[in-house]
Amino acid sequence: MRQRIEEVVIDLDLPRVDRWNPLIPYRNIAQRLFNDFAGQVGYQPNDLIHLDSVKKYAENNLPKWFVDASVTVGQILHMPMEQVILGNLYYDILQVNMGSGGFACSAAAISAEDGTVFHARNLDWCSSGNLLAEASIVLDYRRGGKTVYKVVGWPGYLGALSGMAPGKFSITLNSVHSGDTGTMRDTSISLLIKEVLENAVDFKEAVSILKRRRLMADCLLLVTGVDPSERIVIERTPVRSMTRTTNHESLPVVVTNDYQAFRGSTPAEDEDDERFADIYGTACCRFQRLSDLSQRDQNPTEATCLEHISDRSVMMCITAQQMVFNPARGTCVAYKVMGQGDHK
């Protein structure tokens, strides 16, 4: 069952102590979600020794804006700021410490004959019960009463895995594994995406920043601008970067969970890991199916894009969110997928 995700306005003009107050109604679900995050990365809410180490790590390695916001959000949601930090670094921690995680995702940038560009995306992520879907919100960050950027995320999640800067570009992240080594002293990709959404002036600058920063973890980034020529997949390892696009504006740009510019970089041992077999084992067929559906769609709309990513060969049992961005028009249609069960 698919339900429209609620939007929550975050007023960037307000003082930091006030701007996060709209998250108060989501306190209980946020606590459940962040407890789950912390448990999955090996921390418990009352583990004071581990939490103290998280605080020291954050103060020495993470952006000040993020540490400050984690303190305030923790107070509002009645959680230790260390737990907020752990939840926000969940993707990076699993990739650095475990080499992968229960993530997948499928996305496509599709252009219409009139030049309209849609960015469709499934967020596929394992969670306990239906927490990731249930807790989903769209955060509408505004300044001067106007939207600066939107993030399809969760209460307390200060980074971004899926977002759009209206009139500029949209960005989504897919999981992948290269075998290159990242460290927790490098840049968190979710925090970098958030910074790019807030500060990059256009598609070109966004791509430039996302290509060059050293990262904690591997990822595949689909960046879509306001014109059919502005569609690109950035294939990232912690230390390397390559890009791919299409040679014709009528063709879609699709990404699932395999490197293509980096030919054959995904280690066989990771593909054979039974924990993630349903993800990596379907990456190729999901890529082909979504490519075929998108290419046949000569007059794409938000509705047809949602149909494509809802196809039984594209959508997964761990799909938690579905969304379609139109950066030129500044529209974001986002749904949470309920009733998927417990996939932890």
Secondary structure, DSSP 8 states (H G I E B T S, - for coil): -EEE--EEEEETTS-HHHHTGGGGGGHHHHHHHHHHHHHHTT--TT-HHHHHHHHHHHHHHS-HHHHHHHHHHHHHHTS-HHHHHHHHTHHHHHHHHHS--SB--EEEEEE-TTS-EEEEEEEEB--STTHHHHT-EEEEEEETTEEEEEEEE-TT--S-SEEEETTTEEEEEE---------TTSB-HHHHHHHHHHH--SHHHHHHHHHHS-BSS-EEEEEE-SSTT-EEEEEE-SS-EEEE--SSTTS-EEE-SS-SSSTT-S-HHHHT-GGGHHHHTTHHHHHHHHHHHHHH-SS--HHHHHHHHTSTTT--TTEEEEEEEETTTTEEEEEEE-------
